[in-house]
Amino acid sequence: FLDRRLLRDDNRGVAQGVTDNREIVSTFKLLFEPRSTIADRSSLTGYPTLLAHQHSIELL
């Protein structure tokens, strides 16, 4: 990933010269959980487990 610093802000970071590119160190954390049966088949999305929710709060 690159952190871009522009001479002027165009709200998208395109079509302007970049004055400085700096390497950014990023850390990603993945939580793999077993799939369980869907209680409500009409719902297209699921909800995070309690463990996943607790870990996401710790990241903040």
Backbone as XML, in Angstrom:
<?xml version="1.0"?>
<chain id="A" units="angstrom">
  <residue number="1" name="PHE">
    <atom name="N" x="0.835" y="-1.173" z="0.000"/>
    <atom name="CA" x="0.000" y="0.000" z="0.000"/>
    <atom name="C" x="0.881" y="1.238" z="0.000"/>
  </residue>
  <residue number="2" name="LEU">
    <atom name="N" x="0.408" y="2.280" z="-0.641"/>
    <atom name="CA" x="1.148" y="3.526" z="-0.671"/>
    <atom name="C" x="0.314" y="4.633" z="-0.066"/>
  </residue>
  <residue number="3" name="ASP">
    <atom name="N" x="0.950" y="5.462" z="0.730"/>
    <atom name="CA" x="0.305" y="6.649" z="1.264"/>
    <atom name="C" x="0.627" y="7.778" z="0.299"/>
  </residue>
  <residue number="4" name="ARG">
    <atom name="N" x="-0.393" y="8.380" z="-0.296"/>
    <atom name="CA" x="-0.169" y="9.400" z="-1.322"/>
    <atom name="C" x="-0.415" y="10.786" z="-0.753"/>
  </residue>
  <residue number="5" name="ARG">
    <atom name="N" x="0.520" y="11.672" z="-1.018"/>
    <atom name="CA" x="0.385" y="13.070" z="-0.632"/>
    <atom name="C" x="0.407" y="13.899" z="-1.899"/>
  </residue>
  <residue number="6" name="LEU">
    <atom name="N" x="-0.630" y="14.657" z="-2.152"/>
    <atom name="CA" x="-0.749" y="15.430" z="-3.386"/>
    <atom name="C" x="-0.546" y="16.913" z="-3.119"/>
  </residue>
  <residue number="7" name="LEU">
    <atom name="N" x="-0.236" y="17.649" z="-4.193"/>
    <atom name="CA" x="-0.101" y="19.096" z="-4.069"/>
    <atom name="C" x="-1.441" y="19.747" z="-3.779"/>
  </residue>
  <residue number="8" name="ARG">
    <atom name="N" x="-2.499" y="19.239" z="-4.415"/>
    <atom name="CA" x="-3.862" y="19.720" z="-4.164"/>
    <atom name="C" x="-4.758" y="18.512" z="-3.992"/>
  </residue>
  <residue number="9" name="ASP">
    <atom name="N" x="-5.814" y="18.658" z="-3.242"/>
    <atom name="CA" x="-6.747" y="17.561" z="-3.023"/>
    <atom name="C" x="-7.849" y="17.608" z="-4.068"/>
  </residue>
  <residue number="10" name="ASP">
    <atom name="N" x="-7.984" y="16.534" z="-4.850"/>
    <atom name="CA" x="-9.073" y="16.465" z="-5.817"/>
    <atom name="C" x="-10.157" y="15.491" z="-5.345"/>
  </residue>
  <residue number="11" name="ASN">
    <atom name="N" x="-10.122" y="15.132" z="-4.080"/>
    <atom name="CA" x="-11.085" y="14.237" z="-3.439"/>
    <atom name="C" x="-11.038" y="12.808" z="-3.948"/>
  </residue>
  <residue number="12" name="ARG">
    <atom name="N" x="-10.112" y="12.500" z="-4.878"/>
    <atom name="CA" x="-9.972" y="11.129" z="-5.348"/>
    <atom name="C" x="-8.515" y="10.706" z="-5.484"/>
  </residue>
  <residue number="13" name="GLY">
    <atom name="N" x="-7.612" y="11.622" z="-5.473"/>
    <atom name="CA" x="-6.209" y="11.271" z="-5.615"/>
    <atom name="C" x="-5.795" y="10.918" z="-7.029"/>
  </residue>
  <residue number="14" name="VAL">
    <atom name="N" x="-6.516" y="11.437" z="-8.038"/>
    <atom name="CA" x="-6.159" y="11.138" z="-9.426"/>
    <atom name="C" x="-5.913" y="12.431" z="-10.185"/>
  </residue>
  <residue number="15" name="ALA">
    <atom name="N" x="-5.206" y="12.323" z="-11.288"/>
    <atom name="CA" x="-4.957" y="13.418" z="-12.226"/>
    <atom name="C" x="-4.102" y="14.540" z="-11.657"/>
  </residue>
  <residue number="16" name="GLN">
    <atom name="N" x="-3.320" y="14.250" z="-10.648"/>
    <atom name="CA" x="-2.404" y="15.247" z="-10.112"/>
    <atom name="C" x="-1.102" y="14.561" z="-9.727"/>
  </residue>
  <residue number="17" name="GLY">
    <atom name="N" x="-0.034" y="15.325" z="-9.758"/>
    <atom name="CA" x="1.268" y="14.782" z="-9.431"/>
    <atom name="C" x="1.396" y="14.390" z="-7.973"/>
  </residue>
  <residue number="18" name="VAL">
    <atom name="N" x="2.042" y="13.269" z="-7.745"/>
    <atom name="CA" x="2.277" y="12.797" z="-6.385"/>
    <atom name="C" x="3.611" y="13.356" z="-5.927"/>
  </residue>
  <residue number="19" name="THR">
    <atom name="N" x="3.638" y="14.005" z="-4.780"/>
    <atom name="CA" x="4.883" y="14.606" z="-4.304"/>
    <atom name="C" x="5.702" y="13.645" z="-3.467"/>
  </residue>
  <residue number="20" name="ASP">
    <atom name="N" x="5.066" y="12.620" z="-2.903"/>
    <atom name="CA" x="5.808" y="11.717" z="-2.036"/>
    <atom name="C" x="5.058" y="10.393" z="-1.926"/>
  </residue>
  <residue number="21" name="ASN">
    <atom name="N" x="5.747" y="9.309" z="-2.174"/>
    <atom name="CA" x="5.201" y="7.972" z="-1.930"/>
    <atom name="C" x="5.956" y="7.370" z="-0.766"/>
  </residue>
  <residue number="22" name="ARG">
    <atom name="N" x="5.230" y="6.927" z="0.226"/>
    <atom name="CA" x="5.859" y="6.299" z="1.377"/>
    <atom name="C" x="5.274" y="4.910" z="1.558"/>
  </residue>
  <residue number="23" name="GLU">
    <atom name="N" x="6.132" y="3.969" z="1.856"/>
    <atom name="CA" x="5.661" y="2.614" z="2.105"/>
    <atom name="C" x="4.976" y="2.566" z="3.470"/>
  </residue>
  <residue number="24" name="ILE">
    <atom name="N" x="3.822" y="1.931" z="3.512"/>
    <atom name="CA" x="3.036" y="1.836" z="4.732"/>
    <atom name="C" x="2.963" y="0.367" z="5.140"/>
  </residue>
  <residue number="25" name="VAL">
    <atom name="N" x="3.253" y="0.081" z="6.385"/>
    <atom name="CA" x="3.152" y="-1.280" z="6.900"/>
    <atom name="C" x="1.729" y="-1.502" z="7.397"/>
  </residue>
  <residue number="26" name="SER">
    <atom name="N" x="1.084" y="-2.533" z="6.881"/>
    <atom name="CA" x="-0.287" y="-2.856" z="7.279"/>
    <atom name="C" x="-0.321" y="-4.251" z="7.872"/>
  </residue>
  <residue number="27" name="THR">
    <atom name="N" x="-1.157" y="-4.422" z="8.861"/>
    <atom name="CA" x="-1.347" y="-5.725" z="9.484"/>
    <atom name="C" x="-2.792" y="-6.138" z="9.308"/>
  </residue>
  <residue number="28" name="PHE">
    <atom name="N" x="-3.001" y="-7.317" z="8.778"/>
    <atom name="CA" x="-4.347" y="-7.839" z="8.580"/>
    <atom name="C" x="-4.552" y="-9.022" z="9.506"/>
  </residue>
  <residue number="29" name="LYS">
    <atom name="N" x="-5.723" y="-9.111" z="10.085"/>
    <atom name="CA" x="-6.060" y="-10.236" z="10.954"/>
    <atom name="C" x="-7.306" y="-10.904" z="10.396"/>
  </residue>
  <residue number="30" name="LEU">
    <atom name="N" x="-7.225" y="-12.208" z="10.230"/>
    <atom name="CA" x="-8.347" y="-12.981" z="9.711"/>
    <atom name="C" x="-8.821" y="-13.945" z="10.786"/>
  </residue>
  <residue number="31" name="LEU">
    <atom name="N" x="-10.111" y="-14.062" z="10.918"/>
    <atom name="CA" x="-10.700" y="-15.018" z="11.850"/>
    <atom name="C" x="-11.511" y="-16.011" z="11.029"/>
  </residue>
  <residue number="32" name="PHE">
    <atom name="N" x="-11.088" y="-17.264" z="11.029"/>
    <atom name="CA" x="-11.797" y="-18.314" z="10.308"/>
    <atom name="C" x="-12.670" y="-19.069" z="11.288"/>
  </residue>
  <residue number="33" name="GLU">
    <atom name="N" x="-13.922" y="-19.210" z="10.931"/>
    <atom name="CA" x="-14.869" y="-19.929" z="11.775"/>
    <atom name="C" x="-15.571" y="-20.989" z="10.931"/>
  </residue>
  <residue number="34" name="PRO">
    <atom name="N" x="-16.001" y="-22.065" z="11.571"/>
    <atom name="CA" x="-16.737" y="-23.075" z="10.812"/>
    <atom name="C" x="-18.101" y="-22.540" z="10.394"/>
  </residue>
  <residue number="35" name="ARG">
    <atom name="N" x="-18.567" y="-22.985" z="9.251"/>
    <atom name="CA" x="-19.893" y="-22.576" z="8.787"/>
    <atom name="C" x="-20.947" y="-23.364" z="9.548"/>
  </residue>
  <residue number="36" name="SER">
    <atom name="N" x="-22.030" y="-22.698" z="9.855"/>
    <atom name="CA" x="-23.135" y="-23.372" z="10.534"/>
    <atom name="C" x="-24.374" y="-23.289" z="9.655"/>
  </residue>
  <residue number="37" name="THR">
    <atom name="N" x="-25.399" y="-24.006" z="10.031"/>
    <atom name="CA" x="-26.627" y="-23.985" z="9.242"/>
    <atom name="C" x="-27.306" y="-22.633" z="9.380"/>
  </residue>
  <residue number="38" name="ILE">
    <atom name="N" x="-28.031" y="-22.260" z="8.362"/>
    <atom name="CA" x="-28.721" y="-20.973" z="8.340"/>
    <atom name="C" x="-30.096" y="-21.143" z="8.975"/>
  </residue>
  <residue number="39" name="ALA">
    <atom name="N" x="-30.381" y="-20.342" z="9.988"/>
    <atom name="CA" x="-31.673" y="-20.432" z="10.670"/>
    <atom name="C" x="-32.791" y="-19.882" z="9.798"/>
  </residue>
  <residue number="40" name="ASP">
    <atom name="N" x="-32.526" y="-18.772" z="9.122"/>
    <atom name="CA" x="-33.544" y="-18.133" z="8.287"/>
    <atom name="C" x="-33.036" y="-18.113" z="6.848"/>
  </residue>
  <residue number="41" name="ARG">
    <atom name="N" x="-33.535" y="-18.982" z="6.018"/>
    <atom name="CA" x="-33.061" y="-19.093" z="4.638"/>
    <atom name="C" x="-33.423" y="-17.890" z="3.779"/>
  </residue>
  <residue number="42" name="SER">
    <atom name="N" x="-34.376" y="-17.056" z="4.204"/>
    <atom name="CA" x="-34.743" y="-15.880" z="3.414"/>
    <atom name="C" x="-33.732" y="-14.755" z="3.590"/>
  </residue>
  <residue number="43" name="SER">
    <atom name="N" x="-32.910" y="-14.836" z="4.624"/>
    <atom name="CA" x="-31.901" y="-13.812" z="4.880"/>
    <atom name="C" x="-30.651" y="-14.114" z="4.059"/>
  </residue>
  <residue number="44" name="LEU">
    <atom name="N" x="-30.134" y="-13.116" z="3.348"/>
    <atom name="CA" x="-28.945" y="-13.308" z="2.523"/>
    <atom name="C" x="-27.657" y="-13.033" z="3.286"/>
  </residue>
  <residue number="45" name="THR">
    <atom name="N" x="-27.751" y="-12.335" z="4.399"/>
    <atom name="CA" x="-26.550" y="-12.009" z="5.163"/>
    <atom name="C" x="-26.612" y="-12.663" z="6.529"/>
  </residue>
  <residue number="46" name="GLY">
    <atom name="N" x="-25.446" y="-12.890" z="7.090"/>
    <atom name="CA" x="-25.372" y="-13.461" z="8.424"/>
    <atom name="C" x="-24.890" y="-12.421" z="9.413"/>
  </residue>
  <residue number="47" name="TYR">
    <atom name="N" x="-24.720" y="-12.843" z="10.622"/>
    <atom name="CA" x="-24.234" y="-11.965" z="11.674"/>
    <atom name="C" x="-22.953" y="-12.552" z="12.237"/>
  </residue>
  <residue number="48" name="PRO">
    <atom name="N" x="-22.042" y="-11.702" z="12.699"/>
    <atom name="CA" x="-20.813" y="-12.241" z="13.275"/>
    <atom name="C" x="-21.098" y="-12.962" z="14.589"/>
  </residue>
  <residue number="49" name="THR">
    <atom name="N" x="-20.274" y="-13.952" z="14.872"/>
    <atom name="CA" x="-20.398" y="-14.646" z="16.146"/>
    <atom name="C" x="-19.932" y="-13.722" z="17.262"/>
  </residue>
  <residue number="50" name="LEU">
    <atom name="N" x="-20.177" y="-14.128" z="18.488"/>
    <atom name="CA" x="-19.741" y="-13.330" z="19.632"/>
    <atom name="C" x="-18.222" y="-13.176" z="19.625"/>
  </residue>
  <residue number="51" name="LEU">
    <atom name="N" x="-17.511" y="-14.255" z="19.295"/>
    <atom name="CA" x="-16.049" y="-14.194" z="19.230"/>
    <atom name="C" x="-15.587" y="-13.189" z="18.176"/>
  </residue>
  <residue number="52" name="ALA">
    <atom name="N" x="-16.198" y="-13.214" z="16.994"/>
    <atom name="CA" x="-15.827" y="-12.276" z="15.932"/>
    <atom name="C" x="-16.133" y="-10.844" z="16.346"/>
  </residue>
  <residue number="53" name="HIS">
    <atom name="N" x="-17.253" y="-10.638" z="17.001"/>
    <atom name="CA" x="-17.617" y="-9.296" z="17.458"/>
    <atom name="C" x="-16.614" y="-8.785" z="18.493"/>
  </residue>
  <residue number="54" name="GLN">
    <atom name="N" x="-16.234" y="-9.630" z="19.440"/>
    <atom name="CA" x="-15.260" y="-9.225" z="20.459"/>
    <atom name="C" x="-13.916" y="-8.877" z="19.834"/>
  </residue>
  <residue number="55" name="HIS">
    <atom name="N" x="-13.476" y="-9.660" z="18.875"/>
    <atom name="CA" x="-12.200" y="-9.368" z="18.216"/>
    <atom name="C" x="-12.268" y="-8.068" z="17.412"/>
  </residue>
  <residue number="56" name="SER">
    <atom name="N" x="-13.392" y="-7.788" z="16.772"/>
    <atom name="CA" x="-13.509" y="-6.541" z="16.011"/>
    <atom name="C" x="-13.494" y="-5.333" z="16.940"/>
  </residue>
  <residue number="57" name="ILE">
    <atom name="N" x="-14.077" y="-5.462" z="18.126"/>
    <atom name="CA" x="-14.041" y="-4.374" z="19.110"/>
    <atom name="C" x="-12.610" y="-4.147" z="19.594"/>
  </residue>
  <residue number="58" name="GLU">
    <atom name="N" x="-11.843" y="-5.217" z="19.784"/>
    <atom name="CA" x="-10.454" y="-5.087" z="20.234"/>
    <atom name="C" x="-9.590" y="-4.355" z="19.210"/>
  </residue>
  <residue number="59" name="LEU">
    <atom name="N" x="-9.946" y="-4.448" z="17.931"/>
    <atom name="CA" x="-9.158" y="-3.787" z="16.890"/>
    <atom name="C" x="-9.351" y="-2.281" z="16.878"/>
  </residue>
  <residue number="60" name="LEU">
    <atom name="N" x="-10.443" y="-1.811" z="17.464"/>
    <atom name="CA" x="-10.716" y="-0.372" z="17.445"/>
    <atom name="C" x="-9.871" y="0.355" z="18.404"/>
  </residue>
</chain>
